[in-house]
Amino acid sequence: MVSGIGAILVKRLKERFGACAAAFEASEAELAAVPLIGPSRARSFYRSMRESDYAGEIARAERNGVALTTWDDPAYPAELLKIADPPLVFYSRGDMAALSRPCISMIGTRRASIYGGETARRFAYQLAGAGYTVVSGLAHGIDTESHRGALQAHGTTVGVLGGALNCFYPKENTGLAKEMVAGGGAVITEYPFGREPDRQTFPMRNRIVSGLSKGVLVIESPLNGGTMITVKQALEQGRPVMAVPGRIDSPSSQGCHRLIREGARLVTNVDEVLEELNDLFTGMGTRRPVAPGTDKAPPKVAEGRPRAVLSPEERSVFQLLTPEGVGVDELVRRSGLDAGRVGAILIGLQIKRLAKSLPGCRFATTAGAGLG
């Protein structure tokens, strides 16, 4: 409820004062001394901390059957705590235990084709049947069909909103959200009551969609838009990215095709998704992921990912990387390639899990990265 304070600043406040609550008792001068705050922001934080009606917010949540889950709560999703900027608190309706199971994010365009919608429902049905919680953004198109597919399998699915629970968007999916909660899933958000969704909140929401999951499955996407933002965040979080191919003449499939060219796993069935996640049924005690009316045996566990084979340009950039990290400007200078090309190569290396993004526009090799 205090604008401008996120995960990184809260960690610094805890380091300085010993506990989050102690920051509310700190003076303006003490706040200003915390790294990254300074006098101007300290003045704003000091005032907001005293004006915010947090007790009223908690009471409102209780009246409306909304649970608040913070970092220190055992119900906070373990996968999300691993990302650089996990939400400070979740507002949720439903069962947060749905996020304690292995999750997979299914994402794609709001303007889904018939093919895209049917594909999303089929994959979600089988993944939910395999015991995965299907996570998506409750938007129109691929998100909606993914949630529906999981419900048809009597599985669990979780929707992450880009605004407050009392500012639900899109309103057409209100009934779907209720079905998800009734089916053992949940609808969650990091935004306090009254926060309307906008162009800023949706990209922020996307980091949660990818961060909750063991992998991200792109069903259908154009070259630009929120789906590709989520893919970028997934790569920064070290999540594997998979993509479903589509028609070569369909603009709605061009994003998937680009991801596949850059090294994302091409998947055409759920067996391949499970192989990529590489933890088939381990400790899950769940059903086989079979389609309705079929009797297909579960896939075998993949025996490791083959070493990547790179183009000469990709190899030249990869060989400049170190475990400690190298700045983008230095990579441009040393490779002799232009900045746009280096940026595209770095995305491809992240998709192939040979490189990872570090703070300050630096990139490093991942553990065990190797070439064919």
C-alpha positions in Angstrom: 0.0 0.0 0.0 3.1 2.2 0.2 3.9 3.3 -3.4 7.5 2.6 -4.5 8.3 -0.1 -2.0 8.9 -3.5 -3.5 10.7 -6.7 -2.7 14.3 -5.3 -3.1 13.6 -2.4 -0.8 11.8 -4.5 1.8 14.9 -6.8 2.0 17.1 -3.7 2.6 14.7 -2.5 5.3 14.8 -5.8 7.0 18.6 -5.8 6.9 18.7 -2.3 8.4 16.0 -2.6 11.0 15.8 -6.3 11.7 12.2 -6.7 10.8 9.6 -5.2 8.4 7.5 -3.9 11.2 10.4 -1.9 12.6 10.5 0.2 9.5 7.2 1.7 10.5 8.8 3.0 13.7 11.8 4.4 11.9 12.3 8.2 11.6 12.5 9.9 8.2 16.3 10.3 8.7 16.7 6.6 9.4 14.7 5.7 6.3 16.8 8.1 4.2 20.0 6.3 5.3 18.8 3.0 3.8 20.5 2.3 0.5 18.4 3.1 -2.6 16.0 5.4 -0.6 17.5 8.8 0.0 15.8 11.9 1.5 13.1 12.5 -1.1 11.7 8.9 -1.1 12.2 8.7 2.6 9.8 11.7 3.1 7.2 10.0 0.9 7.6 6.6 2.6 7.5 8.1 6.1 4.2 9.9 5.3 2.6 7.0 3.5 3.5 4.5 6.3 1.5 6.6 8.7 -1.4 7.4 6.4 -2.0 3.8 5.1 -4.9 2.1 6.8 -3.4 -1.3 6.9 -5.7 -2.4 9.8 -8.7 -1.5 7.6 -7.2 -3.4 4.7 -6.8 -6.5 6.8 -10.4 -6.2 8.1 -11.7 -5.7 4.6 -10.0 -8.8 3.5 -11.5 -10.8 6.4 -15.0 -9.5 5.6 -14.7 -10.6 2.0 -13.2 -14.0 2.5 -9.8 -12.9 1.1 -6.6 -14.4 2.5 -3.4 -12.4 2.8 -0.2 -14.4 2.4 3.2 -12.9 3.1 6.8 -14.0 2.6 6.9 -15.5 6.1 3.7 -17.5 5.7 4.3 -21.3 5.1 1.6 -21.2 2.4 3.7 -18.7 0.3 4.7 -20.6 -2.9 8.3 -21.9 -2.6 9.0 -21.5 -6.4 8.1 -17.8 -6.3 10.5 -17.1 -3.4 13.4 -18.0 -5.7 12.8 -15.1 -8.1 14.5 -11.7 -7.7 11.3 -9.7 -6.9 8.6 -11.9 -5.3 5.4 -10.1 -4.3 5.4 -8.9 -0.7 1.9 -10.3 -0.2 -0.8 -12.2 -2.0 -4.5 -11.4 -1.8 -6.2 -14.7 -2.7 -9.6 -16.4 -2.9 -9.5 -20.1 -3.0 -7.0 -22.7 -1.8 -3.3 -21.6 -1.8 -2.4 -25.2 -1.5 -2.9 -25.5 -5.2 0.4 -23.6 -5.6 2.2 -26.1 -3.4 1.9 -28.7 -6.2 4.1 -28.6 -9.3 2.8 -25.8 -11.5 3.0 -25.1 -15.2 2.2 -21.7 -16.8 0.2 -21.7 -20.0 0.3 -18.4 -21.9 -0.6 -16.9 -25.2 -2.5 -14.3 -27.2 -5.8 -12.8 -26.2 -7.0 -13.2 -29.8 -6.7 -16.9 -30.0 -7.6 -18.8 -33.2 -9.9 -21.8 -33.0 -6.7 -24.0 -33.3 -5.1 -22.1 -30.5 -8.1 -22.4 -28.2 -8.5 -26.1 -28.8 -4.8 -26.7 -28.3 -4.8 -24.8 -25.0 -7.8 -26.8 -23.7 -6.3 -30.1 -24.7 -2.9 -29.4 -23.2 -4.4 -28.0 -20.0 -6.7 -31.0 -19.6 -3.9 -33.5 -19.8 -1.4 -31.5 -17.7 -4.1 -31.0 -15.0 -4.8 -34.8 -15.2 -1.1 -35.4 -14.6 -1.3 -33.5 -11.4 0.1 -30.2 -12.4 -1.6 -26.9 -11.4 -2.2 -24.9 -14.5 -1.3 -21.2 -14.0 -2.4 -18.5 -16.3 -3.6 -14.8 -16.3 -7.4 -15.2 -16.6 -7.3 -13.0 -19.7 -9.3 -13.6 -22.9 -8.1 -16.2 -25.4 -5.4 -18.7 -24.5 -5.6 -17.9 -20.7 -9.3 -18.6 -20.6 -9.1 -21.8 -22.6 -6.2 -23.1 -20.4 -8.2 -22.6 -17.2 -11.3 -24.2 -18.8 -9.3 -27.3 -19.9 -7.9 -27.8 -16.4 -11.4 -27.6 -15.0 -12.8 -30.1 -17.5 -10.1 -32.6 -16.2 -11.3 -31.9 -12.6 -7.8 -30.5 -12.0 -6.6 -27.4 -10.2 -5.9 -24.1 -11.9 -4.8 -20.7 -10.6 -5.4 -17.3 -12.1 -3.1 -14.3 -11.5 -4.8 -11.0 -11.9 -3.4 -7.7 -13.1 -5.4 -5.7 -10.6 -7.2 -6.0 -7.3 -9.7 -8.7 -6.5 -12.5 -6.2 -6.3 -11.5 -4.7 -9.7 -11.8 -7.9 -11.6 -10.8 -7.8 -15.2 -12.1 -9.0 -17.6 -15.5 -9.1 -16.0 -16.7 -11.8 -18.5 -14.4 -14.2 -16.7 -16.0 -13.7 -13.2 -18.0 -16.9 -13.5 -14.9 -18.8 -14.6 -13.0 -17.5 -11.6 -15.7 -18.8 -9.3 -15.5 -22.2 -10.9 -11.8 -22.3 -10.4 -12.1 -21.5 -6.7 -14.9 -24.1 -6.3 -12.7 -26.7 -8.0 -9.9 -26.3 -5.5 -7.9 -23.7 -7.3 -7.4 -20.0 -6.5 -7.5 -16.5 -7.9 -4.6 -14.3 -6.6 -3.1 -10.8 -7.0 -0.4 -8.7 -5.4 -2.5 -5.6 -5.6 -4.4 -4.0 -2.7 -8.2 -3.4 -2.8 -9.1 -0.6 -5.3 -6.1 -1.0 -7.6 -7.5 -0.9 -11.2 -5.5 -2.9 -13.8 -3.5 -0.9 -16.4 -0.6 -1.0 -18.8 1.9 -1.1 -15.9 0.2 -3.8 -13.7 -0.1 -6.4 -16.4 3.7 -6.7 -17.2 4.3 -6.8 -13.4 1.7 -9.6 -13.1 3.4 -11.7 -15.8 6.5 -12.2 -13.6 4.3 -14.0 -11.1 2.7 -16.2 -13.8 6.1 -17.5 -14.8 7.7 -17.4 -11.4 5.1 -19.8 -9.9 5.9 -22.5 -12.4 8.4 -25.1 -13.2 8.1 -24.2 -16.9 6.3 -22.0 -19.3 4.3 -23.3 -22.3 3.5 -20.8 -25.1 0.4 -22.0 -27.0 -0.1 -19.2 -29.6 1.5 -15.8 -29.8 2.3 -13.0 -32.2 5.8 -11.5 -32.3 4.9 -8.8 -29.8 2.8 -8.4 -26.7 2.4 -9.6 -23.2 3.2 -13.2 -24.0 6.7 -12.4 -25.1 7.2 -10.2 -22.0 6.4 -13.2 -19.9 8.8 -15.4 -21.9 11.6 -12.8 -21.2 10.8 -12.9 -17.5 10.7 -16.7 -17.5 14.2 -16.8 -19.0 15.5 -14.3 -16.3 14.0 -16.6 -13.7 15.6 -19.7 -15.2 12.4 -21.4 -16.2 12.4 -23.6 -19.3 10.3 -22.3 -22.2 8.3 -24.5 -24.6 6.3 -23.5 -27.6 3.6 -25.1 -29.8 4.0 -24.6 -33.5 1.1 -23.3 -35.6 0.3 -22.4 -39.2 3.2 -20.8 -41.0 1.0 -18.1 -42.5 -0.7 -17.2 -39.2 0.5 -14.0 -37.5 -0.8 -15.5 -34.2 1.9 -18.2 -34.4 4.9 -16.1 -35.4 6.0 -15.6 -31.8 6.0 -19.3 -31.2 8.0 -20.0 -34.4 10.6 -17.4 -33.4 11.0 -18.9 -30.0 11.5 -22.4 -31.5 14.1 -21.0 -33.9 15.9 -19.4 -31.0 16.0 -22.7 -29.1 12.7 -23.1 -27.2 11.5 -26.7 -27.0 9.1 -27.5 -29.8 6.2 -29.5 -28.3 3.3 -31.1 -30.0 1.9 -33.2 -27.2 1.9 -33.4 -23.4 4.4 -36.2 -23.3 7.0 -33.8 -24.7 6.1 -31.1 -22.1 6.6 -33.6 -19.3 9.9 -34.8 -20.8 11.1 -31.2 -20.9 10.1 -30.6 -17.3 12.1 -33.7 -16.5 10.3 -34.7 -13.3 7.7 -37.0 -14.6 5.4 -38.0 -11.8 8.3 -37.9 -9.3 6.7 -37.8 -5.9 3.4 -36.6 -7.3 1.3 -39.8 -7.0 -1.0 -38.7 -9.8 -2.9 -40.1 -12.7 -1.5 -40.6 -16.2 -1.9 -37.7 -18.6 -4.2 -39.3 -21.1 -6.6 -37.7 -23.4 -10.3 -38.6 -23.2 -11.0 -41.9 -24.8 -7.4 -43.0 -25.2 -5.2 -45.4 -23.3 -1.7 -44.1 -23.9 1.0 -45.1 -21.5 3.0 -42.4 -19.7 6.2 -41.3 -21.3 9.6 -42.3 -20.2 11.8 -40.0 -18.3 14.1 -38.0 -20.5 17.8 -39.0 -20.0 19.1 -35.4 -20.0 19.1 -32.7 -22.5 21.6 -32.9 -25.4 24.3 -30.4 -25.7 23.4 -27.4 -27.6 24.6 -26.8 -31.2 25.1 -23.1 -31.9 25.6 -21.0 -35.0 29.0 -19.3 -35.5 27.6 -16.0 -34.2 26.0 -17.7 -31.1 29.2 -19.6 -30.4 31.3 -16.4 -30.6 29.1 -14.6 -28.1 28.8 -17.6 -25.8 32.6 -18.0 -25.7 32.9 -14.4 -24.4 30.6 -15.1 -21.4 32.0 -16.0 -18.0 30.4 -17.5 -14.8 30.8 -14.0 -13.2 29.1 -12.2 -16.0 29.9 -9.8 -18.8 28.2 -6.5 -19.7 26.3 -6.2 -22.9 28.4 -3.2 -24.1 31.5 -5.3 -23.7 29.9 -8.2 -25.6 29.0 -5.8 -28.5 32.6 -4.4 -28.5 34.4 -7.7 -28.3 32.1 -9.7 -30.7 32.0 -7.0 -33.4 28.3 -7.5 -33.8 25.7 -4.7 -33.5 23.7 -4.3 -30.3 20.5 -5.6 -31.7 22.1 -8.8 -33.0 23.8 -9.4 -29.7 20.5 -8.9 -27.8 18.8 -11.5 -30.0 21.7 -14.0 -29.5 21.5 -13.5 -25.8 17.8 -14.3 -25.8 18.5 -17.5 -27.7 21.3 -18.5 -25.3 18.9 -18.0 -22.4 16.2 -20.2 -24.1 18.9 -22.9 -24.6 19.8 -22.5 -20.9 23.4 -21.7 -21.8 23.3 -18.1 -20.4 21.5 -16.3 -17.6 20.7 -12.6 -17.0 22.3 -10.8 -14.1 21.5 -7.3 -12.6 23.1 -4.4 -14.5 22.6 -5.7 -18.0 25.2 -8.4 -17.5 25.0 -12.0 -18.7 26.8 -15.1 -17.4 27.1 -18.8 -18.4 24.9 -21.2 -16.5 26.2 -24.1 -14.5 27.1 -27.1 -16.7 26.6 -25.1 -20.0 28.2 -27.0 -22.8 28.3 -27.1 -26.6 28.0 -29.9 -29.1 
